[in-house]
């Protein structure tokens, strides 16, 4: 037989239940944990702080400098690891050893912000969901995906790269910088000097999509990447790629010095520059959709990218360098045929540096929007210069 409670007893029970919920919420609330030294292990180290973190915590740094790891740090929960805005730069290095720096577990979500990841083997192995923001990834090696690797479940795993730089990474097979699957989104980032394979083999000097997945790239620069086989900058065998306001320059491969997409199907390219590749044509197959793209000095001697790309005179791209903003870019001088030649529909609201579009009668083609008469933004990229040689 049910027990009848008085109204006052019911109120007391409700208050007790509410207090229990609030208390439970307080015990599981995300916390900010602090790294206080540069040791590989022990109290205050990055490794110990990550191990102590619970789901949703933020790991931040009270120190700057180089941390050399002796073994991988696993991330098996939702976690943010970041240098605070304005904080001293932090290098995390493998010291040239054959180890990853981080391994993101299946179902986990890791956000790495304002770090440098250097001199490791497959710097981040991602089997879950990874976001890199203002991260320098340099001097790493591996078989596939020297900077970021991993493909366990392409239906669920994701990779986001925002305002980051991948330089001088080398994969013996594919994906000099990134070899991944799933939903891949790249914006405001630069890939330079990455390589895949040697002596006629290798694919995706910067990026290789290694299994089914979708790729969306905006406001990014691919310069001087090399594949021994195909796809000097990007290689994928799977449909579902969108490129908007991207600059390709000086990439090299036997076929597809910039872009290798099997069959060319499922690819949309807008406001993109293909310039001065070496080896095979800029594209392995004609691009299926898009408009307002430029093709200069196609190594094939013909327009290998098809009718959605217009053969042009020299776009006069400047050398890769500090033109303001968080990442290096290739500036457009006055008189470049890329100026005001893009289509506004679908273009990002700002360029790779954060300059609003359009600055003239139309948006500029490529990752860089020329300012008519103003100095460049302060060079946030200079923060990374002391870290360029690695650790």
C-alpha positions in Angstrom: 0.0 0.0 0.0 1.5 3.4 -1.0 2.7 5.6 1.9 0.9 9.0 1.8 3.3 11.9 2.4 2.3 15.3 3.8 2.9 18.4 1.6 5.7 19.5 3.9 7.4 16.1 3.6 7.1 16.2 -0.2 8.7 19.7 -0.2 11.6 18.4 1.9 12.1 15.5 -0.5 12.1 17.9 -3.5 14.7 20.2 -1.8 16.9 17.2 -1.0 16.7 15.9 -4.5 17.5 19.3 -5.9 20.5 19.6 -3.6 21.7 16.2 -4.6 21.6 17.2 -8.3 23.4 20.4 -7.7 26.1 18.6 -5.6 26.5 16.0 -8.3 26.9 18.7 -10.9 29.5 20.4 -8.9 31.6 17.3 -8.5 31.6 16.7 -12.3 32.0 20.3 -13.4 34.9 20.8 -15.8 38.1 22.1 -14.2 41.2 23.9 -15.5 44.4 22.0 -14.6 47.8 23.6 -14.8 51.1 22.2 -16.1 53.8 23.7 -13.9 57.1 22.2 -15.3 58.6 20.9 -18.5 59.3 17.4 -17.2 58.2 14.3 -19.1 56.5 12.8 -16.0 55.9 13.4 -12.4 53.8 15.9 -10.5 53.1 19.1 -12.5 54.1 17.5 -15.8 52.0 17.5 -18.9 51.7 13.7 -18.7 50.5 13.7 -15.1 48.1 16.6 -15.7 46.5 14.9 -18.6 46.2 11.6 -16.7 44.5 13.5 -13.8 42.0 15.2 -16.0 38.4 14.1 -16.3 35.9 14.5 -19.1 35.6 18.1 -20.2 38.7 19.5 -18.3 41.1 22.1 -19.7 44.8 21.6 -19.4 46.8 24.8 -19.6 50.4 25.8 -19.1 52.0 28.0 -16.5 55.4 27.6 -18.1 56.9 27.9 -21.6 59.6 26.0 -23.4 60.3 22.5 -24.7 58.9 19.2 -23.4 60.5 16.1 -24.8 58.3 13.0 -24.4 59.7 9.5 -23.9 56.3 7.8 -24.9 52.9 8.7 -26.2 50.3 10.5 -24.0 46.9 8.9 -24.5 43.8 11.0 -24.5 40.7 8.8 -23.9 38.2 11.5 -22.8 37.0 14.9 -24.0 39.9 17.3 -23.2 41.4 20.6 -24.2 45.1 21.2 -24.0 46.1 24.8 -24.7 48.6 27.5 -24.2 46.7 30.5 -22.8 46.3 33.6 -25.1 49.5 35.5 -24.8 51.2 32.7 -22.9 54.8 31.6 -23.4 55.3 29.2 -26.4 55.3 25.5 -25.7 57.1 22.9 -27.8 56.1 19.3 -27.4 58.7 17.0 -29.1 59.5 13.4 -29.6 63.2 14.3 -29.8 63.4 12.4 -33.1 62.3 9.1 -31.5 59.8 6.8 -33.2 56.9 7.7 -30.9 53.7 9.7 -31.3 53.1 12.6 -29.0 49.4 12.1 -28.5 46.9 9.3 -29.2 43.2 10.3 -29.3 41.0 7.3 -28.4 37.8 6.1 -30.2 34.9 8.4 -29.1 37.2 10.9 -27.4 37.4 14.6 -28.5 40.7 16.4 -28.1 41.3 20.1 -28.8 44.9 21.2 -29.0 45.5 25.0 -29.2 48.6 27.2 -29.6 51.1 24.4 -29.3 54.1 23.2 -31.4 54.3 19.5 -32.2 57.7 18.6 -33.4 60.1 15.8 -34.3 57.9 12.8 -33.5 56.6 9.8 -35.5 52.9 10.4 -36.4 52.7 13.4 -34.0 49.0 12.8 -33.3 47.3 9.5 -33.8 43.6 10.4 -34.1 41.0 7.6 -33.7 38.3 10.0 -32.4 37.7 13.7 -32.9 40.6 16.1 -33.1 40.7 19.9 -33.5 44.0 21.8 -34.0 43.9 25.6 -33.6 47.0 27.7 -34.1 49.2 24.7 -33.9 52.6 24.3 -35.6 53.3 20.8 -36.7 56.9 20.4 -38.0 59.6 17.9 -38.6 57.6 14.7 -38.0 57.9 11.4 -39.8 55.8 8.3 -40.3 54.5 5.8 -42.9 51.1 7.5 -43.4 50.2 10.9 -41.9 53.5 12.1 -40.3 51.7 15.0 -38.6 48.3 13.6 -38.0 47.3 10.0 -38.7 44.6 7.5 -37.9 41.5 5.9 -39.4 39.5 3.5 -37.3 35.9 4.5 -38.2 35.5 7.0 -41.0 31.7 7.2 -40.2 32.4 8.8 -36.8 35.8 10.3 -36.5 36.6 13.9 -37.4 39.6 16.2 -37.9 39.5 20.0 -37.8 42.5 22.2 -38.6 42.2 25.9 -38.0 44.8 28.7 -38.4 47.6 26.1 -38.2 50.9 25.4 -40.0 52.3 22.0 -41.2 55.9 22.3 -42.4 58.7 19.9 -43.3 56.9 16.7 -42.3 57.7 13.4 -44.2 55.7 10.2 -44.7 57.3 7.3 -46.5 54.0 6.3 -48.1 51.2 8.9 -48.0 50.1 12.1 -46.4 53.3 13.9 -45.6 51.4 16.2 -43.2 48.0 14.4 -42.7 46.8 10.9 -43.6 43.3 10.6 -42.2 39.7 9.6 -42.9 36.2 10.8 -41.8 35.1 14.4 -42.0 38.1 16.6 -42.5 37.8 20.4 -42.3 40.7 22.8 -42.9 40.6 26.6 -42.7 43.1 29.4 -42.5 46.1 27.0 -42.6 49.3 26.6 -44.5 51.1 23.4 -45.7 54.6 23.9 -46.9 57.6 21.6 -47.6 55.8 18.4 -46.7 56.7 15.2 -48.6 55.4 11.7 -49.2 57.3 8.8 -50.7 60.5 8.8 -52.8 61.6 7.5 -56.1 58.3 7.3 -57.9 56.1 6.2 -55.0 54.1 8.2 -52.4 50.8 10.1 -52.5 49.5 13.3 -51.0 52.5 15.3 -50.2 50.5 17.4 -47.7 47.2 15.5 -47.3 46.0 12.0 -48.1 42.5 10.9 -47.5 43.1 7.3 -46.7 39.6 5.9 -46.5 36.1 7.2 -47.2 35.6 10.7 -46.0 34.6 14.3 -46.9 37.1 17.1 -47.2 36.3 20.9 -46.9 39.2 23.3 -47.3 38.9 27.1 -47.2 41.3 30.0 -47.1 44.4 27.8 -47.1 47.8 27.7 -48.8 49.6 24.6 -50.2 53.1 25.6 -51.3 56.1 23.5 -52.1 54.8 20.1 -51.1 56.0 16.9 -52.9 54.7 13.4 -53.6 56.9 10.8 -55.3 53.8 9.4 -57.1 50.5 11.4 -57.3 48.9 14.3 -55.5 51.8 16.7 -54.7 49.5 18.6 -52.3 46.4 16.5 -51.9 45.4 12.9 -52.9 42.1 11.2 -52.4 40.3 8.3 -54.0 36.9 9.3 -52.6 34.3 11.8 -53.7 33.2 14.6 -51.5 35.8 17.4 -51.6 35.2 21.2 -51.6 37.9 23.7 -52.1 37.1 27.5 -51.7 39.7 30.3 -51.9 42.7 28.0 -51.8 46.2 28.8 -53.2 48.3 26.0 -54.7 51.8 26.9 -55.7 55.0 25.1 -56.5 53.8 21.6 -55.6 55.4 18.5 -57.2 54.3 15.0 -58.2 54.6 12.6 -61.1 50.8 13.1 -61.7 48.6 15.7 -60.2 51.2 18.1 -58.9 48.5 19.9 -56.9 45.4 17.7 -56.7 44.8 14.0 -57.4 41.2 12.9 -57.1 40.2 9.6 -58.7 37.9 10.3 -61.6 37.6 13.9 -60.6 34.0 13.3 -59.4 32.4 14.9 -56.4 34.9 17.8 -56.3 33.8 21.4 -56.2 36.5 24.1 -56.5 35.9 27.9 -56.4 38.1 30.9 -56.3 41.3 28.8 -56.3 44.7 29.3 -57.8 46.8 26.5 -59.3 50.2 27.8 -60.1 53.7 26.7 -61.1 53.6 23.0 -60.3 56.3 20.6 -61.3 56.0 17.1 -62.8 52.5 16.1 -63.8 49.6 18.4 -64.5 48.1 20.3 -61.7 45.1 17.9 -61.6 45.0 14.2 -62.4 41.4 14.6 -63.8 39.1 17.5 -64.8 37.3 19.0 -61.8 33.6 18.3 -61.9 32.1 21.5 -60.5 33.0 25.0 -59.5 34.0 28.3 -61.1 36.4 31.3 -61.0 39.6 29.3 -60.7 42.9 30.1 -62.3 45.5 27.8 -63.8 49.0 29.1 -64.5 52.0 27.2 -65.9 50.4 23.8 -65.8 53.2 21.2 -66.0 51.0 19.2 -68.4 51.2 21.9 -71.0 47.4 21.9 -71.2 44.6 22.8 -68.7 44.7 19.5 -66.8 42.0 20.8 -64.3 39.3 21.1 -67.0 36.8 23.8 -68.0 35.9 25.0 -64.5 39.5 26.3 -64.3 40.7 29.2 -66.5 44.2 29.3 -68.0 45.7 32.6 -66.9 48.8 34.8 -67.0 51.1 34.8 -64.0 49.1 35.5 -60.8 52.4 37.0 -59.5 52.1 35.3 -56.1 54.6 36.6 -53.6 56.9 34.3 -51.6 55.4 32.5 -48.7 55.9 34.8 -45.7 54.5 36.9 -42.9 51.7 39.1 -44.4 49.8 39.5 -41.1 47.5 37.0 -39.5 48.3 33.8 -37.7 49.8 31.9 -40.7 52.2 32.6 -43.6 50.5 33.5 -46.9 51.4 34.4 -50.5 50.5 38.0 -51.2 49.0 39.4 -54.4 50.6 42.5 -55.9 48.8 45.2 -57.8 48.0 44.0 -61.3 47.6 40.3 -60.5 44.8 38.7 -62.6 43.5 37.1 -59.3 42.4 40.4 -57.9 38.6 41.0 -58.0 38.2 37.9 -60.2 36.5 35.6 -57.8 32.8 34.9 -57.1 31.3 36.3 -53.9 28.7 33.5 -53.5 30.1 30.9 -51.2 33.3 32.8 -50.5 34.5 33.1 -46.9 33.7 36.5 -45.3 37.5 37.0 -44.6 40.7 35.8 -46.1 43.4 33.5 -44.5 44.7 36.5 -42.5 41.3 37.7 -41.3 41.0 40.5 -43.8 37.3 41.0 -44.8 36.2 40.2 -48.3 35.7 41.8 -50.8 38.2 44.7 -50.6 37.5 45.8 -54.2 34.9 45.3 -56.9 35.0 41.5 -56.3 36.7 38.9 -54.1 40.2 37.9 -55.0 41.0 34.4 -56.1 43.1 32.4 -53.7 43.6 32.5 -49.9 44.8 36.2 -49.9 42.6 39.3 -50.3 44.6 42.3 -51.3 44.2 45.5 -49.4 44.1 48.6 -51.6 45.9 50.9 -49.2 46.6 49.7 -45.7 49.5 48.0 -43.8 49.2 44.3 -43.1 47.9 43.0 -39.9 50.4 42.5 -37.0 52.3 39.3 -37.7 51.0 36.8 -35.2 53.0 34.2 -37.1 56.2 35.6 -35.6 55.3 33.9 -32.4 56.2 30.6 -34.0 59.6 31.7 -35.4 61.7 30.8 -32.4 60.2 27.3 -32.6 61.0 26.7 -36.2 64.1 24.6 -35.7 62.3 22.1 -33.5 63.5 20.6 -30.2 
